[in-house]
């Protein structure tokens, strides 16, 4: 039988949430919780969104938007890198063929 792990307590908007995660992911979980807490506090502090659930949804949408942008940028950079590698490969082939 597998041992159940004790939960890691994360604090979001002043409320503790116990979350179980693998040993090697505890640090990332705490970073993610801190990031989410910051996003939610920023939204709450504007005073335009009321209610923890609505604040959480807005924070989730903002984070999803950031992720979408980063994925797009990553795809563009990967394409650019691929083009540069191809160009370097062509130059190397050309230089080797001249010899």
N, C-alpha and C positions, 0 to 999 in steps of 0.2 A: 504494500500500500504506500501511496505517496503521502508525505507529510504536508499538512496544510501550512501555508506561510502566514505569518502575522501580517495584517494589513499595514500599509504606510498611510499615515494621516496627512492629507493635504488640506490647506486652508484657502478657501475661496470666499471672498467677501465676508470674512469674519466667521465663516462656518466651516467646521471640520468635516471632511469626508474620508472614510476609510477606503483605501483602494489596495487590492492585492495585485502584485506584479512580480515578475522574476527578479532575482537578486541583481542581475546585470543591467536591469532597466530602472532601478530605483532613482538614480540620479536624474535620468531623463524625465521620469514622471514628475519629480519635484520641480524641474525646470519648466516643464509644460504647465504644471499647476500655477507656478509663479507668473508665467506669461499670461495665462488665461485670467488670473486674478487681476493683473495689471490692466488688461483689455476691458474687463468688466467694470473695474473701478473708474476707468476713464469714461466709459459710456454712462455709468451712473452719475458721475460728477458733472456731466453736462446738464443734467436735470431734465432732458428731453424724453428720456425713456424711464418709465416707472414700472417697478416689479422685477423681482429677481429672474423670473422665467423669461420675460421679454429682454432683459439685459443679457441673459445667457444666449438667447437666440441671436441677438444683434452681434454679440461677440463671436459666436460661431460663424455667422455670415461674413464678418470682417476677416476672420482667420482663414475661412475657405477662399475668400477673394485673394488674400495674400498668397495662399498656396497655389491658386490658379495662375496668378501672375508669375510666381517663381517657376512653375512648371513650364510656362510659355517661354520665359527667358532662358531657362535651362535647355529647352529644345532648340531655341535659336542659337545659343552658344555651342551646343553640340554639333549643329549643322555647320556653323562657321569653322569650328575646329576640324570637322571632317573635310571641309573644303581646303583648309590650310594644309592638312596632312596630305591630301591628294596632290596639291600643287607642289609640295616638297618632294613627294614621291616622283612626280613627273620631272622635276628638275634634276633629281638624282639619276633617274633613268637616262635623261638627256645627256648629263655630264659623263656617265659611264659609256654611253654609246659613242661619244666624241673621241674617246681614247682609242 
